[in-house]
């Protein structure tokens, strides 16, 4: 696509290191939109993109949640900024909790805190799924589980730990969810230790073995504007985790279940509804809802659904309509993630999932890359983000430091 003349309107893209941030910059930057990447990380890949017009450092939400909010409000108050793009749970939490303050300056394309709580609280989400006719993997609170006679997973109840969900936390603090636990069948786990480590009473779900799918959509006050679907082929680990090789699909059952849930809660903004299709039965079970833009966004763009373009249209009052060229069956890779997958095959263990043979795993990775040489981050025309991503995992020697892009601080001192 030929680059368009630069416009006076700007978009703030929050940048966590995921490929979705760079995908937003590339999509809107090519269309002439002035792009502002904001991150607490000095070396986030998005800062390296040729389509990043401004790079801004902000306080870390994990260390200073209120400072992070104030920095985003400062950006939103700029006369040229039209909206903000959330890519993490903590991003949409801040935007939703202080929605009225942000709405004074930009188009708030995210839900109210009351609606967000439904999808961030996995017990409330299970209730909403049941009401919408969507199957759930038997979600219940850890303190209500007496039997451990089947494979199960213990995970955080909330998608982000902050004071609106866990009142004991200070208002300026947020915490990561923590890793899930896979207790041995027939063995009662140490509830007290797990609860203390996670900082709240977690939930338990039945472990469902199968293939992961997701329904992704952009909603406008309860109505789906554009949608897409993804099948996860490989994750960061052989037992799954975030997707590193993914393919676009068009499955009516996934579309129906995803729409049923988001329609029922009158969703607003972007959302990804994740499911697992149980091996053998083919039954579909809800895993989670990501109430922001998902890391595998480049897969949708590659398949013909340009969510960033539609998001910008919704923010600026432009026409928003479904793309006519959605191509099911196309795939993209996150190269760093493929290496992580292979490393897990060499070294990993899982309580319920058998490790594949190294030779088979290597053949699958190489074969799929040759067959579908499309990538989430790597681009011959915009190589900077891929280079920055690689360098961010190397020791930070003087050479690497000199390579980093320049940024200006908002809400923190130059020395931070």
Secondary structure by P-SEA (a helix, b strand, c coil): ccccccccbbbbbbbcccaaaaaaaaaaaaaccbbbbbcccccccccccccccbbbbbccccccaaaaaaaaaaaaacccccccccccaaaaaaaaaaaaaaaaccccccccaaaaaaaacaaaaaaaaaaacccccccccccccccccccbbbbbcccccccccccccccccccccccccccccccccaaaaaaaaaccccccccccbbbbbbbbbccccccccccbbbbbccccccccccccbbbbbbbaaaaaaaaaaaaaaccccbbbbbbbccccccbbbbcccccccccaaaaaaaacccaaaaaaaaaaccbbbbbccccccccccaaaaaaaaaaaaabbbbcccccccaaaaaaaaaaaaaacccccccccccaaaaaaaaaaaccccaaaaaabbbbbbccccccc
